[in-house]
C-alpha cells in the first residue's frame, strides 16, 4: 500500500527548521524522528507546493552618471538606472523588477494609499517586493482590468498580491480597461463603486505604473488583445508614441485626441499628475520614445529603468552623455 503524502504541517515544520533555524538535514531528521532522505523529500515538496520560495538575489548595479543626468534634465524626485549590459530582455525585466521593488518600498510610509497599474514590468516589481506586513498599505487598482486575457499581469491580481505582501487592504476597480464606446465609459463612470474607487485612486500618495509603447514587439495592449495590429498602426499614424495608465500620449507627453482615450476606464491623466509620488518602471530601448514622452508630460516623479533606455531618451532629447 503506497505511503500517504506528508501533511502540510510536516512540510512547514521541516522547512522552518531548515530554512529559518539553519539546521542541516541530519539535524532536522533527528528532531522530527524521520530519515535524512525523507527530510530531503519534504523540502523538495515544500518548494514544489509553493510553501517555500527561493530567490537568487542578483547584485543590482546601477549607472550613477545616467541617474544624475535624468535627475538634472527632467527634475525628477528619483532615478534608478539598472546597469544592464549583456542581459537578455527577460533577465533585464527580472532585475528591473527588483530595482523597482527596492525603490517602491523605500518610498512607502505606514498606512499609505498606493495606486497600481498593470503590465509586465509592474508584475516583475510586485513579485520582487518582500513581505512588509507592518506597512499596512491600502492598494487601489487605478485602471480597469483585462478580464481573463492575461490574469498574471492584470491590475486586479497585482493589487491583491501587493496588498498581501504589504499587510494591507485592497480595492478592485471592477470594470474593463477598455470598453466599446465613450457612451459605455460614461455609464460605467456613473456607477457608485467605480466612482468610489477612482476617487480613492486620485487621493493616493504614491502610484506604481508602467509605460506602454506602440512598438508591436513590446506593446502590452497588443499582447493582451486589447488592440489589433492595425489599430496599433493607426495609433502610430496619429503620432502616439506610448501610454501611461492606458492614456495615449504624443512625443511631447500630451494626451492625443483619439477615440481610444475616451474608451478607457481608469484614473484621468491630470489626476495622475497630482499624485505626489508616481513611480514608473519601464525598460528597453524600444520604450525610450514613450519614456521621454511621459517625462516631458510630467507624469513621472521617480523613474526605474535600464541604462539602454535613458541613453536613447537623452539622445532623442538632444542631450549628449
N, C-alpha and C positions, 0 to 999 in steps of 0.2 A: 504493500500500500504506500503511495507516494507521501512524502513528508509535507505537512501543510505549510503554506508560505508564512514567513515571520510576520508578527504583528507590527503595526506602525509604531507602537510604543517601544518594542525591542529595537527597531531600526533607529528611532530617535535616541534611545539610551546609548547605543553603540556609537552613533555619530557624535553625540555630545562628549562622550568620554575621549574619543579620538581627536576630534577637531577643536573642541573648546577647552578640554582639560589637558590636552597634549600627551595622553598616554599612548604607548605604542600598541600594536595589535595583540602582542602577547599579554600585556597588562590588561587590556580590555577583556581578553578571553578569560583571564583569571578572575576578574571582578564580576563578570557575568556568568561564569561557570560553564563556558562553552569552548569549542576548539578555536584555534587561531584561524584555521581555514574558513570556519563559519563566520568569524568576525569580518574577514575579507569579503565574503559574500554579502553580509549585511551592509557594509559600507558601499559596495557597488550598487545594491538595490536602493539604498537611501539616495544616492545620486540619480539613479535612473527614475525614481519616483518623484523627483523634484524636492525632496526634503533637505537636500544639501546642494548648494550652488558653489562651484569652484570657478574663480575667475583668475586669469593671468593679468596682472596689473603692469601694463607696459609703461616705461618711463615716458612722460608727456613733455618732450622737449618743445619749447616754443621759440618763435623768432621775434626777439625784442625789437629789432630795427623796424620791422613791419608793424608791430604793435604800436610803437611810438609814432610812426608815420600816420597810421589810421586815427590815432587819438588827436594828433595835431591838425590833420586835414579835414576831419569831419566832426570835431568837437564831441566825440563820444565820451560816455562815462567810463567805459572799459573796452578793451580789445584783447582778445586771446587768440593768437595765431599759432596753430599747430605746425611744427616742423615736420613736413610730410613727404620729403623727397624719397622716391623709390617705393612708396606704398601703393598697393592697388586701391581702386576706389572703395572696395568693401573694407579693407583694412583702415583706410583713411576715415571712413564713416564711423567705424567702430571706435577709433581713438578720438575722433571729433566728439562723439557722444560722451566719452569720459571727460574730455575737457569742458564740454557744455555742462555736465553734471556738477563738476567742481565749481564752475562759475555760478551756476544756479544756487547751489547750497550756500555758497559764501555770501550771496546777496539776500538770502531769506531771513526773515525775522519770525519769532514765535507768533503763531496765530495770524500769519499773513493771509491775504486773499490773493490767490495766484490764478491767472487765466492761462489756458493752454490751448495750442492749436493742434496740428496733426502733421503727419509726414514721416519719412524715413529718418531724417536727422533728429526729429523730436522723439521718435521711438528709440533711437540709439541713446539719446540723452536720458530718457526715463529709465531705460534698462540699466544704465550705468550709475544711477543715483543709489547710494547706500541708504539703508534704513535709518531714518532720523525721527523716531516716534515722538520725541519730546517737542518737535516743532508745532504739531497740531495745526497744520496749514489747511485752509479750505481751498480746494481746487475746483475751478469753474471751467467748463467746456465753452470756449468763446466762439466757435464756429460749428455749424451743423455737421451731421455725421455722414459717413459713406454707406451706411446700412451694412449689407453683407458682402460688399465688393472686396474689401480688404480690411478685415476687422483688426488685424495686428497693429496697423498704423492709424487706425481710426481715432478720432478725438475722444469718443466715449471710453474706449478701452484704456487709452493713455491717461485719461482723467482719473479713472478708478485706480489704476496701478500706481500712479504718482501719489494720490491721496493715501493709499495704504502704506506706502513707504514713509510718508511724512507724518503719519499718525493723525491724519485729519479727516475731514468730511469732503464730500464732493457733490457737485450738481451737474447733471447732464443737460445739454441743450437738445431737447427731444424734437428735432426737426432735421430734414435733409440739408446737406450743404448747398446743393444747387437744385432749384425747383424749375418747373416747366415754364413759368412766366412771371413777370413782375406783379401780375394780379394775384397769383398764388403767394408770392412773397408778402404782399400787403395783408392778405388774410392771416397768414401764419404769424406775422409780427404783431397782430392784434390779440393773439392767443395769450391769456394771462401767464401761463407757465413759461412760454417763450420770452415774453416781455420781462418777466421777473428775472430769468437767468441772464438775459442780456444787460439788464440794469446792474446785476451783481458783477458781470464781466467788466462793465465800464468803470466800476468802482474798485477794481483790483489795484493793488500796489505794484504788482510785478506780473509780467506776461512772458511766457515761453513760446516762441513762434519759429516757424521755418520760413524760408524764402523760396518761392517757386520760380521755375523757368519755363520758357516756351521751347527750349531745346527738346526735341522729341525723345532723345535718349534718356533724359533726366527729368522729364515732366511728370510730376506726381499726379496731376489731373488726368493726363493721358493714361498713365499706368493704372489708375483707379477706375478708368472707364467713364469718367465724368465729362470728358470731351473726346471727340474723334480727332484723327489726324488732320482732316480737312478743317475742322473748327480751330485746331491749334494753328494751322497755317494762316487762317483768317485773322487770328489774334496778332500774329506777327505782321501781317499786312496792315493792320491798324496801329502799328508801332508799339504794341505791347511787348515788353521785354521780360516780364515776370509778374509775380503776385506776392502779396503778403496778406495772410488770412483770406486768401482767395479773391482779394480785390486786385484787379488787373491794373498795372501801372506802366507808364511810359518811361523813357530813359531819364527823365527829369524827376521821376517819382510822383507824378501827378496821376490821379485816378482817370482812366480812359473812359470816355462816354460811349459805352457799348452795352448791349442788352445783357450780356453775361453778368456784369456787375450788379444789375438790378434783380438778378435771379438768385443772389447769394443770401443765405440766412446766416448771419453772424454779426460780430461787432463791426460797427461802422469805422471807416478809416480815421476820421477825425477824432473819434473817441479812443481808438487805439493809441493815437499820438499823445493823448493826455495821460496815459498810464505812466507813472513816474519811472518805472524800470521795465523797458521792453528788451528782452534778451533774445536775440536771433541766432540760430545755429544753422549755418549753411556753408557748404564747401564744394570744391571742384571748380576748375577754370570755366566750365560751361555756365556756371551760375554767376560769374563776375558781372555781366551787364545788369542782372536782376539785383544783385547785392548793391551795386553802385546806385541804382535807382532807389532802392529802399533807404540808402544813406542820404541821398540828395533830397528825398521826400521827408526826412526827419522822422521816419518810423522807428528807427533803431537807436537804443541808448547804449547797449552792450552787444558787441559782435563777437561770436565764436566761429572761427573759420580756419581753413588750412592755408599754407603760405602760397600756394599756386593761385588761389582766388584773389587775394588782395594785390598781388603783383599785377594781375590783369586789371583789377579795379583801378589801381593807381595809373596804369598806362592809359586806360580809357579816359581817365580824368586829367590826362596830360601832366602827370606828376612823375618825375624821374625818381627812381630809388637807387 
